[in-house]
């Protein structure tokens, strides 16, 4: 089978060489390259290097040298076609079929580079001619000098629908259509895709023209402002980056690559002396493009516009990158002032301001936290629980287990500090003298706090668990401070029972150390009903068992509102993300069922033990009575 050089070049460009070699050989990062002990001969110090930018490996010891295809054939012993098929499957490419028609198409694609270069020459001539005056005026208004215009290959496409066909008459019509230069619709005569537009060539990593982008110059038109070539045998917009062939060498000097939204931003940065910038072409940053960036540097900088659309584009890139994160590889994100793009910032404040913005780029984690925290108001416990659910959903997407754990820990710590800020310190408690030394003053509650506690402990609360916990803490005050952190978090999220919990903590802080007697509360405040089956409310329960059950009840009380709020947030997402929302809802429903089972088991187990205890006492009393009668 004859595979065209262009097709093989495309295959090599779509596969990261180091990622293939890493499957069988341990590589270590060394600047812009990788190094290892050579897999082709025995050696003690590494002389084998892998260069992803140049897409080859080389050993300075045995002189082994090759690309990703030769690695598969020489190191893994595969045949050429088997290697090509395996790599093509990985790259999402179809191997051309071995037939005369496929061979003819491959030959035709080989000539597309000539077609595209001829089109570029045609556009440049138009810009310099009489028809290009409007385009030249636009470039002058943007502040682009002649050097920048020539360097980036600006051109002009006239308004005539058939001008391209006449100018490139040496090429057949099907080649112009296949190159995306002309459009064929049904049985109508084909016409030029680009008309009345300022033109820019899009080049591959080797600097060859593979597509075009055009900006409309007419006003009062419904045509799109920017228009790119469609996907062609030479151009896949999700697998190419604008200006990559210029930014690559510059990036090796700066150890940085800047990603902006469009090619005009790239050119504005280059005109200001910032040469290491690239841009996607009308689409969100793809996984393939992220891998291309990581071949250049480990932490590319995203610098999208400061408006809402720009920030959403940045977050889409973050979400794409999360599953791909690996040690040392991430993204940094610049947040430009609202309403400004890189060109605006350069024109208003100059190069120094842009350098400062790029130097201050935030980490991916910082960006994720800030975006989700500010995405919507966080005025209720449900809002805050929704924030936590969104953060955890992002961390779940990370495939690397170490990075996933570290992100989860860091984001949860930030969430806790945000949702549960430190409580205000209580004032110093006055001590009074009593026989035996200084004692703390008798605990008292404010009338309002006493009323809240009375309503809860007397059964005013509709929640058996909350009512039982309040009564249990009143019966075992030495446990209040033990669970203070959990109780404070719950109090902050519950407007009904929260004030009662605050009152209990207020009373506990003035109790004598080690005091295990019930809290001294105003007259008229009763404990939980006698029929409650929680062990920590029953007389005669072993103190340790009572405290253990009370700790379990506190844990359940704190967990429930967060679980219910997260479930509500997942349900609310059905309109925007039905598949993700359903999956999250099912997971939370399973957790809620487990929660209810834990609560039911705790109550039923203690109830059974209590019933058994009552039965034992009755048996003992009957035996004692029988003994008396026998006597």
Rosetta blueprint (number, residue, H / E / L):
1 X L
2 X L
3 X L
4 X L
5 X H
6 X H
7 X H
8 X H
9 X H
10 X H
11 X H
12 X H
13 X H
14 X H
15 X L
16 X L
17 X H
18 X H
19 X H
20 X H
21 X H
22 X L
23 X L
24 X L
25 X L
26 X L
27 X L
28 X E
29 X E
30 X E
31 X L
32 X L
33 X E
34 X E
35 X E
36 X E
37 X L
38 X L
39 X L
40 X L
41 X L
42 X L
43 X L
44 X L
45 X L
46 X L
47 X L
48 X E
49 X E
50 X E
51 X E
52 X L
53 X L
54 X L
55 X L
56 X E
57 X E
58 X E
59 X E
60 X L
61 X L
62 X L
63 X L
64 X L
65 X E
66 X E
67 X L
68 X H
69 X H
70 X H
71 X H
72 X H
73 X H
74 X H
75 X L
76 X L
77 X L
78 X L
79 X L
80 X H
81 X H
82 X H
83 X H
84 X H
85 X H
86 X H
87 X H
88 X H
89 X H
90 X H
91 X H
92 X L
93 X L
94 X L
95 X L
96 X L
97 X L
98 X L
99 X L
100 X H
101 X H
102 X H
103 X H
104 X H
105 X H
106 X H
107 X H
108 X H
109 X H
110 X H
111 X L
112 X H
113 X H
114 X H
115 X H
116 X H
117 X H
118 X H
119 X H
120 X H
121 X H
122 X H
123 X H
124 X H
125 X H
126 X H
127 X H
128 X H
129 X L
130 X H
131 X H
132 X H
133 X H
134 X H
135 X H
136 X H
137 X H
138 X H
139 X H
140 X H
141 X H
142 X L
143 X L
144 X L
145 X L
146 X H
147 X H
148 X H
149 X H
150 X H
151 X H
152 X L
153 X L
154 X L
155 X E
156 X E
157 X E
158 X L
159 X L
160 X L
161 X L
162 X L
163 X H
164 X H
165 X H
166 X H
167 X H
168 X L
169 X L
170 X L
171 X L
172 X L
173 X H
174 X H
175 X H
176 X H
177 X H
178 X H
179 X L
180 X L
181 X L
182 X E
183 X E
184 X L
185 X L
186 X L
187 X L
188 X L
189 X L
190 X L
191 X E
192 X E
193 X L
194 X L
195 X L
196 X L
197 X E
198 X E
199 X E
200 X E
201 X E
202 X E
203 X E
204 X L
205 X L
206 X L
207 X L
208 X L
209 X E
210 X E
211 X E
212 X E
213 X E
214 X E
215 X E
216 X E
217 X L
218 X L
219 X L
220 X L
221 X L
222 X L
223 X L
224 X L
225 X L
226 X E
227 X E
228 X E
229 X L
230 X L
231 X L
232 X L
233 X L
234 X L
235 X L
236 X L
237 X L
238 X L
239 X L
240 X L
241 X L
242 X E
243 X L
244 X H
245 X H
246 X H
247 X H
248 X H
249 X H
250 X H
251 X H
252 X H
253 X H
254 X H
255 X L
256 X L
257 X L
258 X E
259 X E
260 X E
261 X L
262 X L
263 X H
264 X H
265 X H
266 X H
267 X H
268 X H
269 X H
270 X H
271 X H
272 X L
273 X L
274 X L
275 X L
276 X L
277 X E
278 X E
279 X E
280 X L
281 X L
282 X L
283 X L
284 X L
285 X L
286 X L
287 X H
288 X H
289 X H
290 X H
291 X H
292 X H
293 X H
294 X H
295 X H
296 X H
297 X L
298 X L
299 X E
300 X E
301 X E
302 X E
303 X E
304 X E
305 X L
306 X L
307 X L
308 X H
309 X H
310 X H
311 X H
312 X H
313 X H
314 X H
315 X H
316 X H
317 X H
318 X H
319 X H
320 X H
321 X H
322 X H
323 X L
324 X L
325 X L
326 X E
327 X L
328 X L
329 X E
330 X E
331 X E
332 X E
333 X E
334 X E
335 X E
336 X L
337 X L
338 X L
339 X L
340 X L
341 X L
342 X H
343 X H
344 X H
345 X H
346 X H
347 X H
348 X H
349 X H
350 X H
351 X H
352 X H
353 X H
354 X H
355 X H
356 X H
357 X H
358 X H
359 X H
360 X L
361 X L
362 X E
363 X E
364 X H
365 X H
366 X H
367 X H
368 X H
369 X H
370 X H
371 X H
372 X H
373 X H
374 X H
375 X L
376 X L
377 X L
378 X L
379 X L
380 X L
381 X H
382 X H
383 X H
384 X H
385 X H
386 X H
387 X H
388 X H
389 X H
390 X H
391 X H
392 X H
393 X H
394 X H
395 X H
396 X H
397 X L
398 X L
399 X L
400 X L
401 X H
402 X H
403 X H
404 X H
405 X H
406 X H
407 X H
408 X H
409 X H
410 X H
411 X H
412 X H
413 X H
414 X H
415 X H
416 X H
417 X H
418 X H
419 X H
420 X L
421 X L
422 X L
423 X L
424 X L
425 X L
426 X L
427 X L
428 X L
429 X L
430 X L
431 X E
432 X E
433 X E
434 X E
435 X L
436 X L
437 X E
438 X E
439 X E
440 X E
441 X L
442 X L
443 X L
444 X L
445 X L
446 X L
447 X H
448 X H
449 X H
450 X H
451 X H
452 X H
453 X H
454 X H
455 X H
456 X H
457 X H
458 X H
459 X H
460 X H
461 X L
462 X L
463 X L
464 X H
465 X H
466 X H
467 X H
468 X H
469 X H
470 X H
471 X H
472 X H
473 X H
474 X H
475 X H
476 X L
477 X H
478 X H
479 X H
480 X L
481 X H
482 X H
483 X H
484 X H
485 X H
486 X H
487 X H
488 X H
489 X H
490 X H
491 X H
492 X H
493 X H
494 X L
495 X L
496 X L
497 X L
498 X H
499 X H
500 X H
501 X H
502 X H
503 X H
504 X H
505 X H
506 X H
507 X H
508 X H
509 X L
510 X L
511 X L
512 X L
513 X L
514 X L
515 X L
516 X L
517 X L
518 X L
519 X L
520 X L
521 X L
522 X L
523 X L
524 X L
525 X L
526 X L
527 X L
528 X L
529 X L
530 X L
531 X L
532 X L
533 X L
534 X L
535 X H
536 X H
537 X H
538 X L
539 X L
540 X L
541 X L
542 X L
543 X H
544 X H
545 X H
546 X H
547 X H
548 X H
549 X H
550 X H
551 X H
552 X H
553 X H
554 X H
555 X H
556 X H
557 X H
558 X H
559 X H
560 X H
561 X H
562 X H
563 X H
564 X H
565 X H
566 X H
567 X H
568 X H
569 X H
570 X H
571 X H
572 X H
573 X L
574 X L
575 X L
576 X L
577 X L
578 X H
579 X H
580 X H
581 X H
582 X H
583 X H
584 X H
585 X H
586 X H
587 X H
588 X H
589 X H
590 X H
591 X H
592 X H
593 X H
594 X H
595 X H
596 X H
597 X H
598 X H
599 X H
600 X H
601 X H
602 X H
603 X H
604 X H
605 X H
606 X H
607 X H
608 X H
609 X H
610 X H
611 X H
612 X H
613 X H
614 X H
615 X H
616 X H
617 X H
618 X H
619 X H
620 X H
621 X H
622 X H
623 X H
624 X H
625 X H
626 X H
627 X H
628 X H
629 X H
630 X H
631 X L
